[in-house]
Amino acid sequence: MTTVRRGSAAFAVAAVLAAATAPAAVAAPSPSPSPSVALPSGLYGTGDPTYDGVWRQSLALLAQDTVGVVPAAKAVDLLTGQQCDGGGFPSYRADVSRPCDPKLPLDTNASAAAVQALAALGGKDDVVARTTGWLKSVQNEDGGWGYNPGGASDANSTSVVVGALRAAGEDPAKVTAQGGRSPLDALLTFAQPCDAKEAGAFVYQPKTPGIVADSTAAAVLAASGQGMAATAGPEATGAATACTDGKDLAAAARNGALYLSGALATSGHLDTAPMPGADDSSPKPDFGNTADAVVALAAQGMPEQAGKSLTWLQGNATAWAKETGPAAYAQLILAAHATGADPKAFGSTDLVAGLNATGPAPQSAEDASPSPSGTDGKDEKDEKKDDDSPLSTWWIVGVFFVAAVGIGFLFSGRRKNQL
């Protein structure tokens, strides 16, 4: 889920719109990013965390856990310290010395990602239980979740919460809203019939399709019974090879996986549309959504289809991870984990060392990389300065873009490509 699933621009704009469209009682406009703010040393990445701080921290910790890295205590403490008194997490709050402002928008996606990371690490049962309780308390009547509490349910948010519920030991089928609908019921409402244009895919919302590959990868993973740190499912020998009509979740998950397989078949990767007005109008590879699609296909027991795209990622995506930051490294590590590949030999790159270098030196890890300051971590300064990250530029472009074309662009990877 997601996961990773927010693009730099898309993530920032999504947070702005979600805050602006959520009920006034629970949300207020998010502050503008501050490119030169001092960042705590426990944070992964040096880009502005305003819109993705909790998400990228959660993905980094979860990915480290899959490869046996024990993260620095201050990295875990930073994540738990983001939780508000009611149990929910915002996208990020810089000042944790005071209680959360009642008008601070809470983020179901960040909350669900934090649950998955902290449940995997262990030792934070109280935090996990409080956040899970909060997520259940803001469930929509249709059984799903929106980006912010009170927002219309969407496939991505519902999927990452489903993963969190499972990580916390809950059965999503038994987590029902008033009226008896579960998140699994909600997921089916996003599945497209076989005679639709995007046959078998899961749309972001029925009236707002969004970037369909992104919502499909998220929903296939949730419908397959797994979270972001998925492992390969049993190979689907004899399973359907074409979209089949059916209203059960297993059939919908298979249809979604077949849609992803078809989208990846020619080039091995997904594409993202160019920004309006860009000099180069050709589509560009979408590394984050491709990584998520690999995880979803592996979870569905489709190793051949996942393997082709994994090979493409190994040969092309490591420069993207280096430029983009911890969430990108984490997404590639999770893709390697799902397919049984070695993240320390991902093409010519050691993804684990790359991820470790974006945050505080871990407590223990084989071949752990040095801390970002180049020390052993003992003399690391308490704060680090934000660099000139891609998020700052893309946030500005994205805000103007969303005013022109509306919400459809927002979820071009939701949480992918974060810093």
C-alpha positions as CSV (number, residue, x, y, z in Angstrom):
1,M,0.0,0.0,0.0
2,T,1.5,2.8,0.1
3,T,1.4,1.7,-0.7
4,V,4.3,4.1,-1.6
5,R,2.7,5.7,-3.1
6,R,2.6,9.5,-3.2
7,G,4.4,11.5,-5.9
8,S,6.2,14.6,-4.7
9,A,3.8,17.0,-6.3
10,A,0.8,14.8,-6.1
11,F,1.3,14.1,-2.4
12,A,1.6,17.8,-1.5
13,V,-1.4,18.8,-3.6
14,A,-3.5,15.9,-2.3
15,A,-2.9,17.1,1.2
16,V,-3.9,20.6,0.4
17,L,-7.1,19.5,-1.4
18,A,-8.0,16.9,1.2
19,A,-7.6,19.5,4.0
20,A,-9.7,22.1,2.0
21,T,-12.5,19.6,1.2
22,A,-12.8,17.8,4.5
23,P,-15.3,19.0,7.1
24,A,-14.2,22.2,8.9
25,A,-14.5,20.6,12.2
26,V,-11.7,18.1,11.5
27,A,-9.5,19.8,9.0
28,A,-8.0,23.2,8.1
29,P,-5.7,24.2,5.2
30,S,-2.3,22.8,5.6
31,P,0.6,25.3,6.0
32,S,2.9,26.0,3.2
33,P,6.1,24.0,3.0
34,S,9.1,25.6,4.5
35,P,12.2,24.6,2.5
36,S,14.7,25.8,5.0
37,V,13.3,24.5,8.3
38,A,15.6,22.6,10.6
39,L,14.7,18.9,10.7
40,P,15.1,16.5,13.6
41,S,18.0,14.1,13.3
42,G,15.7,11.1,13.7
43,L,13.9,11.9,10.4
44,Y,14.6,10.0,7.2
45,G,15.2,12.3,4.2
46,T,16.2,15.9,4.1
47,G,13.3,17.2,2.0
48,D,10.4,19.2,3.5
49,P,8.3,16.7,5.5
50,T,5.2,18.8,5.6
51,Y,3.2,16.5,3.4
52,D,5.0,13.2,3.7
53,G,7.0,13.1,6.9
54,V,5.1,10.3,8.6
55,W,4.6,8.4,5.4
56,R,8.3,8.3,4.4
57,Q,9.4,7.6,8.0
58,S,6.9,4.6,8.2
59,L,8.0,3.2,4.8
60,A,11.7,3.5,5.8
61,L,11.2,1.7,9.0
62,L,9.0,-1.0,7.5
63,A,11.5,-1.6,4.7
64,Q,14.4,-1.8,7.1
65,D,12.5,-4.4,9.2
66,T,12.0,-6.7,6.1
67,V,15.8,-6.9,5.7
68,G,16.7,-7.3,9.4
69,V,17.8,-3.8,10.1
70,V,17.1,-2.5,13.6
71,P,16.5,1.2,13.2
72,A,17.8,3.8,15.5
73,A,15.6,4.4,18.6
74,K,15.3,8.0,17.8
75,A,13.9,7.2,14.3
76,V,11.2,5.1,15.9
77,D,10.6,7.7,18.7
78,L,10.2,10.4,16.0
79,L,7.4,8.4,14.4
80,T,5.5,7.5,17.6
81,G,5.9,11.1,18.7
82,Q,3.8,12.3,15.7
83,Q,0.7,10.6,17.0
84,C,-2.0,12.9,18.3
85,D,-3.8,12.3,21.6
86,G,-6.8,10.7,19.8
87,G,-4.7,8.1,18.1
88,G,-4.5,9.5,14.6
89,F,-1.4,10.8,12.8
90,P,-1.1,14.0,10.7
91,S,1.0,14.0,7.6
92,Y,3.7,15.6,9.8
93,R,3.9,18.1,12.6
94,A,7.1,20.0,13.3
95,D,6.4,20.8,17.0
96,V,5.6,17.8,19.0
97,S,6.1,19.5,22.4
98,R,2.5,20.6,22.4
99,P,-0.7,18.6,21.9
100,C,-2.1,18.5,18.4
101,D,-4.1,21.5,17.3
102,P,-7.8,20.4,17.0
103,K,-7.8,21.9,13.5
104,L,-4.7,19.9,12.4
105,P,-5.8,17.7,9.5
106,L,-5.3,14.0,10.4
107,D,-4.2,11.6,7.6
108,T,-5.6,8.1,7.4
109,N,-2.9,7.1,5.0
110,A,-0.1,8.3,7.3
111,S,-1.8,6.7,10.2
112,A,-2.2,3.3,8.5
113,A,1.4,3.3,7.3
114,A,2.6,4.1,10.8
115,V,0.5,1.1,12.1
116,Q,2.1,-1.2,9.6
117,A,5.6,-0.1,10.4
118,L,5.2,-0.1,14.2
119,A,3.4,-3.4,14.3
120,A,6.3,-5.0,12.3
121,L,8.9,-3.5,14.6
122,G,7.1,-4.6,17.8
123,G,7.2,-3.1,21.2
124,K,4.7,-0.3,20.4
125,D,1.4,-2.1,21.0
126,D,-0.2,0.9,22.8
127,V,0.5,3.2,19.8
128,V,-0.8,0.6,17.3
129,A,-3.9,0.0,19.3
130,R,-4.7,3.6,19.7
131,T,-4.2,4.4,16.0
132,T,-6.2,1.3,15.0
133,G,-9.0,2.4,17.3
134,W,-9.0,5.9,15.8
135,L,-9.1,4.5,12.2
136,K,-12.1,2.4,13.1
137,S,-13.8,5.4,14.7
138,V,-13.6,7.4,11.4
139,Q,-14.7,4.6,9.1
140,N,-17.2,5.8,6.5
141,E,-20.7,4.3,6.2
142,D,-19.7,2.5,3.0
143,G,-17.0,0.6,5.0
144,G,-14.1,2.5,3.5
145,W,-11.9,5.5,4.3
146,G,-11.0,8.8,2.6
147,Y,-7.7,10.6,2.8
148,N,-8.9,12.7,5.7
149,P,-11.7,11.8,8.1
150,G,-15.1,12.7,6.6
151,G,-13.8,12.6,3.0
152,A,-15.3,10.3,0.5
153,S,-13.9,6.8,0.5
154,D,-11.2,6.0,-2.1
155,A,-9.5,2.8,-3.1
156,N,-6.0,3.9,-2.0
157,S,-6.9,5.0,1.5
158,T,-9.2,2.0,2.1
159,S,-6.5,-0.3,0.9
160,V,-3.7,1.0,3.2
161,V,-6.1,0.9,6.2
162,V,-7.0,-2.7,5.4
163,G,-3.3,-3.5,5.5
164,A,-3.0,-1.7,8.9
165,L,-5.9,-3.6,10.3
166,R,-4.3,-6.9,9.4
167,A,-1.0,-5.8,10.8
168,A,-2.7,-5.0,14.1
169,G,-4.3,-8.4,14.2
170,E,-7.8,-7.3,13.1
171,D,-10.0,-9.1,10.6
172,P,-11.0,-6.4,8.1
173,A,-14.2,-8.3,7.2
174,K,-15.3,-7.8,10.8
175,V,-14.5,-4.1,11.0
176,T,-17.9,-2.8,10.0
177,A,-19.5,0.6,9.9
178,Q,-23.0,1.3,11.1
179,G,-25.1,-0.6,8.7
180,G,-22.7,-3.5,8.5
181,R,-20.5,-2.7,5.5
182,S,-16.8,-3.6,5.8
183,P,-13.7,-2.2,4.0
184,L,-13.7,-5.3,1.8
185,D,-17.2,-4.4,0.7
186,A,-15.9,-0.9,0.0
187,L,-13.1,-2.2,-2.1
188,L,-15.5,-4.0,-4.5
189,T,-17.2,-0.7,-5.3
190,F,-14.0,0.5,-6.9
191,A,-13.5,-2.5,-9.1
192,Q,-14.4,-2.0,-12.8
193,P,-16.4,-4.6,-14.7
194,C,-14.9,-6.5,-17.6
195,D,-16.8,-4.5,-20.2
196,A,-15.4,-1.2,-18.9
197,K,-12.7,0.8,-20.6
198,E,-10.3,-0.1,-17.8
199,A,-11.5,-3.6,-17.5
200,G,-10.7,-5.2,-14.2
201,A,-8.9,-2.2,-12.7
202,F,-9.7,-0.5,-9.4
203,V,-10.4,3.3,-9.8
204,Y,-9.5,5.8,-7.1
205,Q,-13.2,6.7,-6.7
206,P,-16.1,5.7,-9.0
207,K,-16.6,9.3,-10.3
208,T,-12.9,10.2,-10.0
209,P,-10.8,7.5,-11.7
210,G,-7.4,9.1,-10.9
211,I,-4.2,7.3,-12.0
212,V,-5.8,3.8,-12.3
213,A,-2.6,1.8,-12.1
214,D,-1.9,3.3,-8.6
215,S,-5.3,2.6,-7.1
216,T,-5.3,-0.9,-8.7
217,A,-1.9,-1.9,-7.3
218,A,-3.1,-0.7,-3.8
219,A,-6.4,-2.5,-4.0
220,V,-5.0,-5.8,-5.4
221,L,-2.6,-5.9,-2.5
222,A,-5.4,-5.4,0.1
223,A,-7.7,-7.8,-1.7
224,S,-4.9,-10.4,-1.7
225,G,-4.8,-10.3,2.1
226,Q,-1.5,-8.5,2.5
227,G,0.0,-5.1,3.5
228,M,2.9,-3.1,2.1
229,A,5.5,-5.6,3.3
230,A,3.9,-8.3,1.2
231,T,5.5,-11.7,0.4
232,A,4.9,-13.8,-2.8
233,G,1.6,-15.5,-2.8
234,P,1.2,-19.1,-4.0
235,E,1.6,-19.3,-7.8
236,A,-1.8,-19.1,-9.3
237,T,-1.7,-22.2,-11.5
238,G,-4.9,-22.6,-13.4
239,A,-6.2,-19.2,-12.4
240,A,-8.1,-17.0,-14.9
241,T,-6.0,-15.4,-17.5
242,A,-8.6,-12.9,-18.6
243,C,-11.0,-10.7,-16.8
244,T,-14.0,-12.6,-15.4
245,D,-17.2,-11.1,-14.1
246,G,-17.8,-11.8,-10.5
247,K,-18.7,-9.9,-7.4
248,D,-16.3,-11.7,-4.9
249,L,-13.1,-10.1,-3.8
250,A,-10.8,-12.9,-5.0
251,A,-12.1,-12.5,-8.6
252,A,-11.7,-8.7,-8.3
253,A,-8.1,-9.0,-7.1
254,R,-7.3,-11.4,-10.0
255,N,-8.9,-9.0,-12.5
256,G,-6.9,-6.1,-11.1
257,A,-3.7,-8.1,-11.3
258,L,-4.4,-9.0,-14.9
259,Y,-5.0,-5.3,-15.7
260,L,-1.6,-4.5,-14.2
261,S,0.1,-7.3,-16.1
262,G,-1.4,-6.0,-19.3
263,A,-0.3,-2.4,-18.6
264,L,3.3,-3.6,-17.9
265,A,3.5,-6.1,-20.8
266,T,5.0,-4.0,-23.5
267,S,7.7,-2.0,-21.7
268,G,7.9,-3.6,-18.3
269,H,7.0,-0.3,-16.6
270,L,4.1,2.1,-16.1
271,D,4.2,5.6,-17.4
272,T,3.2,9.0,-15.9
273,A,1.8,11.8,-18.0
274,P,3.8,15.0,-18.5
275,M,3.0,18.1,-16.6
276,P,0.8,20.5,-18.6
277,G,2.9,23.0,-20.6
278,A,6.0,20.9,-20.4
279,D,8.4,21.1,-23.4
280,D,8.6,17.4,-23.6
281,S,5.1,16.0,-23.9
282,S,6.2,12.3,-24.0
283,P,5.2,10.1,-21.0
284,K,7.9,9.3,-18.5
285,P,8.5,6.0,-16.6
286,D,6.6,5.9,-13.3
287,F,9.1,4.1,-11.0
288,G,7.0,4.2,-7.9
289,N,3.8,2.8,-9.4
290,T,5.8,0.2,-11.2
291,A,7.4,-0.9,-7.9
292,D,3.9,-1.1,-6.3
293,A,2.6,-3.1,-9.3
294,V,5.5,-5.6,-8.8
295,V,4.5,-6.1,-5.2
296,A,0.8,-6.6,-6.1
297,L,1.6,-9.1,-8.8
298,A,3.9,-11.1,-6.5
299,A,1.2,-11.1,-3.8
300,Q,-1.2,-12.5,-6.4
301,G,1.1,-15.4,-7.3
302,M,2.2,-14.0,-10.7
303,P,6.0,-14.3,-10.5
304,E,6.6,-14.2,-14.2
305,Q,4.8,-11.0,-14.7
306,A,6.3,-9.4,-11.6
307,G,9.8,-10.6,-12.6
308,K,9.9,-8.8,-15.9
309,S,9.1,-5.5,-14.2
310,L,11.5,-6.2,-11.4
311,T,14.3,-6.6,-13.9
312,W,13.4,-3.3,-15.5
313,L,13.5,-1.6,-12.0
314,Q,16.9,-3.2,-11.3
315,G,18.3,-1.7,-14.4
316,N,16.6,1.7,-14.3
317,A,15.2,2.8,-11.0
318,T,18.2,3.1,-8.7
319,A,19.1,6.6,-9.9
320,W,15.5,7.6,-9.2
321,A,15.8,6.3,-5.6
322,K,19.0,8.1,-5.0
323,E,17.6,11.4,-6.2
324,T,14.2,11.0,-4.5
325,G,15.0,9.6,-1.1
326,P,13.9,7.2,1.6
327,A,10.4,6.3,0.4
328,A,11.7,5.5,-3.0
329,Y,14.4,3.3,-1.6
330,A,11.8,1.7,0.6
331,Q,9.5,1.0,-2.3
332,L,12.2,-0.8,-4.2
333,I,13.2,-2.8,-1.1
334,L,9.6,-3.9,-0.7
335,A,9.4,-4.9,-4.3
336,A,12.6,-7.0,-3.8
337,H,11.2,-8.5,-0.6
338,A,7.9,-9.5,-2.3
339,T,9.7,-11.2,-5.2
340,G,12.5,-12.8,-3.2
341,A,15.2,-10.7,-4.8
342,D,18.3,-9.4,-3.0
343,P,17.9,-5.7,-2.1
344,K,21.6,-5.4,-1.4
345,A,22.4,-6.4,-5.0
346,F,19.6,-4.6,-6.8
347,G,21.2,-4.2,-10.2
348,S,24.4,-2.6,-9.2
349,T,23.0,-0.9,-6.1
350,D,22.8,-1.8,-2.4
351,L,19.3,-0.4,-1.6
352,V,19.7,-1.2,2.1
353,A,22.8,0.9,2.4
354,G,21.2,3.6,0.3
355,L,18.1,3.8,2.6
356,N,20.2,3.6,5.8
357,A,22.2,6.6,4.6
358,T,19.1,8.8,4.4
359,G,18.5,8.7,8.2
360,P,20.1,8.0,11.5
361,A,22.6,5.1,11.7
362,P,20.6,2.0,12.6
363,Q,21.2,0.1,15.9
364,S,22.2,-3.0,14.0
365,A,22.4,-4.1,10.4
366,E,24.7,-6.2,8.3
367,D,26.9,-3.9,6.2
368,A,25.1,-0.9,7.7
369,S,26.0,2.3,6.0
370,P,27.4,5.3,7.8
371,S,25.1,8.0,9.1
372,P,24.4,10.9,6.7
373,S,26.9,13.1,8.6
374,G,29.7,10.7,7.8
375,T,30.2,9.8,11.5
376,D,29.3,6.6,13.4
377,G,26.2,8.4,14.6
378,K,27.4,9.2,18.1
379,D,28.3,12.8,17.4
380,E,25.5,13.4,14.9
381,K,24.0,16.9,15.3
382,D,20.5,17.0,16.7
383,E,19.2,18.8,13.7
384,K,19.8,18.7,9.9
385,K,19.0,21.3,7.3
386,D,16.6,20.7,4.5
387,D,18.2,20.6,1.1
388,D,16.9,22.0,-2.1
389,S,14.7,19.0,-2.8
390,P,12.5,18.3,-5.7
391,L,9.4,18.5,-3.5
392,S,9.7,22.3,-3.2
393,T,9.6,22.9,-6.9
394,W,7.0,20.2,-7.6
395,W,4.7,21.4,-4.8
396,I,4.5,24.8,-6.4
397,V,3.9,23.4,-9.8
398,G,1.3,21.0,-8.4
399,V,-0.7,23.5,-6.6
400,F,-1.2,25.6,-9.8
401,F,-1.8,22.4,-11.8
402,V,-4.6,21.2,-9.5
403,A,-6.4,24.4,-9.9
404,A,-6.5,23.9,-13.6
405,V,-7.4,20.2,-13.9
406,G,-8.9,19.2,-10.6
407,I,-8.4,16.2,-8.4
408,G,-7.6,13.6,-11.0
409,F,-3.9,14.3,-11.0
410,L,-3.6,14.2,-7.3
411,F,-3.0,10.5,-7.0
412,S,-0.4,10.0,-9.6
413,G,1.3,7.7,-7.2
414,R,-0.1,9.3,-4.0
415,R,2.9,8.4,-1.9
416,K,5.5,7.5,-4.4
417,N,8.6,9.4,-5.1
418,Q,8.6,11.1,-1.7
419,L,11.7,12.5,-0.2
